[in-house]
């Protein structure tokens, strides 16, 4: 069964070099999963932190479900991430030793379960961001130049 992407953290791809990525499950309430299926998710300022041997997703905004009435959830509450103990130790060790950060890259549904792709990332410098923008712009211009060729230009005589 294919996965359905719900939210992508575009800011993470712009602000960080992604060293490694890993899939994790989420502990959610009923109104949270309904809101995720409706697309009410924002990962822009979210990050993950290790506390007491557990990994927590902080700053992720999951909008309140309209039909949730008094049983609705807090939109920015900390959410526990489901990983193996060894994976949590590996990620938290990399954060301490190398000065990396754990950031959610995207949230998707896989076999009906909400999953988050976490990235072990290093922050980009300002000049790195400018370089990436210039490279993307140059690539766009190349694509544009190729698409403007006339059909008979490629033929041999």
C-alpha positions as a printed NumPy array, in Angstrom:
array([[  0.   ,   0.   ,   0.   ],
       [  1.331,   3.426,  -0.942],
       [  1.991,   6.201,   1.504],
       [  0.107,   9.493,   1.428],
       [  2.21 ,  12.552,   2.247],
       [  0.336,  14.971,   4.503],
       [  2.936,  17.662,   5.273],
       [  6.478,  18.481,   4.123],
       [  8.848,  20.705,   6.094],
       [ 10.233,  22.816,   3.229],
       [ 12.012,  25.128,   5.661],
       [ 14.148,  22.197,   6.863],
       [ 15.355,  21.468,   3.323],
       [ 16.265,  25.155,   2.924],
       [ 17.904,  25.76 ,   6.312],
       [ 19.765,  22.479,   6.933],
       [ 22.115,  19.935,   5.37 ],
       [ 20.423,  16.561,   5.9  ],
       [ 22.965,  14.01 ,   7.132],
       [ 20.621,  11.051,   7.691],
       [ 16.883,  10.328,   7.823],
       [ 14.839,   7.802,   9.775],
       [ 11.143,   6.837,  10.006],
       [  9.338,   7.05 ,  13.343],
       [  5.8  ,   6.443,  14.545],
       [  3.762,   8.933,  16.581],
       [  1.622,   8.518,  19.699],
       [ -1.585,  10.416,  18.885],
       [ -5.095,  10.914,  20.263],
       [ -8.238,  10.263,  18.208],
       [ -8.866,  13.898,  17.275],
       [ -5.212,  14.327,  16.247],
       [ -5.263,  11.511,  13.692],
       [ -8.563,  12.795,  12.283],
       [ -7.047,  16.264,  11.926],
       [ -3.924,  14.801,  10.267],
       [ -6.086,  12.935,   7.749],
       [ -7.842,  16.25 ,   7.013],
       [ -4.42 ,  17.857,   6.372],
       [ -4.265,  20.209,   9.373],
       [ -0.526,  19.848,  10.073],
       [  2.363,  22.339,  10.149],
       [  5.944,  21.111,  10.765],
       [  7.678,  24.447,  10.117],
       [  9.148,  25.139,  13.588],
       [  9.132,  21.565,  14.884],
       [ 12.098,  19.629,  16.246],
       [ 12.718,  16.472,  18.272],
       [ 14.46 ,  16.173,  21.629],
       [ 15.564,  13.201,  23.685],
       [ 14.408,  13.18 ,  27.316],
       [ 14.868,  10.281,  29.761],
       [ 15.482,   7.729,  27.005],
       [ 12.448,   8.801,  24.954],
       [ 12.237,  10.975,  21.851],
       [  9.636,  13.773,  21.782],
       [  8.369,  15.865,  18.867],
       [  8.058,  19.499,  19.973],
       [  6.595,  22.51 ,  18.172],
       [  4.587,  20.566,  15.573],
       [  1.166,  22.133,  15.068],
       [ -1.75 ,  19.746,  14.504],
       [ -4.935,  21.801,  14.194],
       [ -7.903,  21.011,  16.424],
       [-10.496,  18.754,  14.834],
       [-13.777,  20.659,  14.185],
       [-15.962,  17.769,  15.428],
       [-13.865,  17.139,  18.526],
       [-15.843,  19.327,  20.972],
       [-14.52 ,  19.116,  24.56 ],
       [-12.322,  16.075,  23.817],
       [-10.128,  18.052,  21.426],
       [ -6.348,  18.099,  21.808],
       [ -3.86 ,  20.922,  22.429],
       [ -2.475,  21.901,  18.961],
       [  1.213,  22.243,  19.952],
       [  1.494,  19.622,  22.684],
       [  4.644,  17.437,  22.851],
       [  4.138,  14.098,  21.069],
       [  6.067,  10.937,  21.817],
       [  7.963,   9.378,  18.902],
       [  8.09 ,   5.611,  18.539],
       [ 11.573,   4.26 ,  17.826],
       [ 13.687,   1.375,  19.067],
       [ 15.822,   2.118,  22.115],
       [ 18.989,   1.589,  20.057],
       [ 17.823,   4.128,  17.437],
       [ 17.024,   6.714,  20.119],
       [ 20.465,   6.23 ,  21.689],
       [ 22.137,   6.586,  18.277],
       [ 20.25 ,   9.806,  17.443],
       [ 20.763,  11.443,  20.839],
       [ 24.469,  10.473,  20.759],
       [ 24.891,  12.139,  17.354],
       [ 23.186,  15.273,  18.672],
       [ 25.56 ,  15.458,  21.653],
       [ 28.815,  14.532,  19.864],
       [ 28.443,  16.235,  16.511],
       [ 26.18 ,  19.175,  17.377],
       [ 23.415,  18.04 ,  15.023],
       [ 19.669,  18.616,  15.354],
       [ 16.714,  16.268,  14.857],
       [ 14.04 ,  17.852,  12.645],
       [ 10.875,  16.348,  11.105],
       [ 11.147,  16.389,   7.307],
       [  7.687,  15.1  ,   6.42 ],
       [  4.585,  13.539,   7.926],
       [  2.698,  10.847,   6.03 ],
       [  0.188,   8.024,   6.396],
       [  1.496,   4.502,   5.799],
       [ -0.97 ,   1.611,   6.051],
       [ -3.321,   3.906,   7.977],
       [ -0.684,   4.856,  10.573],
       [  0.822,   8.328,  10.924],
       [  4.587,   8.291,  10.431],
       [  7.129,  11.088,  10.561],
       [ 10.431,  11.136,   8.682],
       [ 13.068,  12.587,  11.005],
       [ 16.252,  14.106,   9.681],
       [ 19.564,  14.35 ,  11.494],
       [ 20.605,  17.788,  10.236],
       [ 23.384,  20.363,  10.389],
       [ 22.542,  24.064,   9.982],
       [ 23.482,  25.815,   6.74 ],
       [ 25.429,  29.06 ,   6.719],
       [ 24.004,  32.091,   4.894],
       [ 26.402,  31.66 ,   1.975],
       [ 25.34 ,  27.999,   1.637],
       [ 21.714,  29.086,   1.275],
       [ 22.643,  31.698,  -1.356],
       [ 24.686,  29.104,  -3.241],
       [ 21.769,  26.652,  -3.227],
       [ 19.398,  29.343,  -4.535],
       [ 21.846,  30.311,  -7.313],
       [ 22.278,  26.659,  -8.308],
       [ 18.518,  26.12 ,  -8.441],
       [ 18.063,  29.299, -10.508],
       [ 20.78 ,  28.22 , -12.972],
       [ 19.152,  24.784, -13.311],
       [ 15.803,  26.458, -14.012],
       [ 17.373,  28.608, -16.753],
       [ 18.959,  25.536, -18.363],
       [ 15.599,  23.732, -18.333],
       [ 13.94 ,  26.79 , -19.871],
       [ 16.563,  27.023, -22.637],
       [ 16.086,  23.352, -23.566],
       [ 12.315,  23.646, -23.63 ],
       [ 12.402,  26.64 , -26.015],
       [ 14.167,  24.725, -28.828],
       [ 12.142,  24.267, -31.993],
       [ 11.396,  20.719, -33.199],
       [ 13.524,  20.988, -36.391],
       [ 16.672,  22.186, -34.52 ],
       [ 17.461,  18.643, -33.379],
       [ 17.224,  17.076, -36.861],
       [ 20.312,  16.218, -38.913],
       [ 20.572,  17.361, -42.521]])
